């Protein structure tokens, strides 16, 4: 079960980063990637926005755990990930 949570954490983080980059492009260039790919406020684009929003809420709720994730790995005795 722990691996499933880590996978879900990673997926949520990736979605939040993609959403953040989309908002960066909207703010800087008035270019919405989701709308460009799926159309402006179509059902599919609205689903994408909802999924990214749910991911953001999930990451916000899990952020205390995610912030201490590497520390907990060290405490349990697993080697730390190499710095990238």
N, C-alpha and C positions, 0 to 999 in steps of 0.2 A: 504494500500500500504506500510505503514511503516513496518508492520510485514513481508511482503514479502522481503523487503530489508534486514531486520535483518536475515532472514532465509538464503538468498543468501550470506550474509556476513559470516555467520557461516559455510556454506558449503564450501565457498572459503577458509576460514582459515583452515578448516580440510584438504582440498586437498593440501594446501601449506605445512602444517605440515607433511603430509604423503610423499609428494615429498621431503621435507628436510630430513626426516629420510631415505628415499631411497638413497639420495645422500650421507648421512653419511655412510650408509652401503657400498656403492660403494667405497667411499674414504678409509674406514678403512679395508674392507675385500674383495674388488673387487667383491661384491655380489649385483646384481641388482634384487630386488624383482619383479619388473614389468616384466623383461625379464624371470625370473624364473617361473612366473605364466603364462604369455601369449606368451612367446617365444621371441627370439631376433629379434627386428625390424619387427615383424609381423604387420599386419594392426591394430589389436586390441591393441598391445602395443604402437604403434605410436599414436593411438587415446587417450590412457591414458596419454601419455606424453603431447599431445596437450592440453587436458583438464586441466591437472595440470599447464601447462604453462599459459593458459588463466586465471586460478584462481590466479596465481602469479601476472599477470598484473593487474587484478581486485583489488586484495588486495593492490598492490602498489598505484593504483589510488585512492582507498578509505581509505588509511592509515591515512590521516589527520582527517577524520570523525571517524574512528575506534579508534584513539588515544584519542579523546575527548568524546567518547560515554557515559561513566559513568558520566562525568561532566555534559553533557547535560541532562541526566536523572535527576540529582539532581536539576538542574536549573528549570526544568519543574515541579518539585514537587513530582516525584515518588520516593519511597524509594530506596536507593542504594542496590545493590546485596550484600549478605554477602561475606566477604573475604573468599577465599578458600585456 
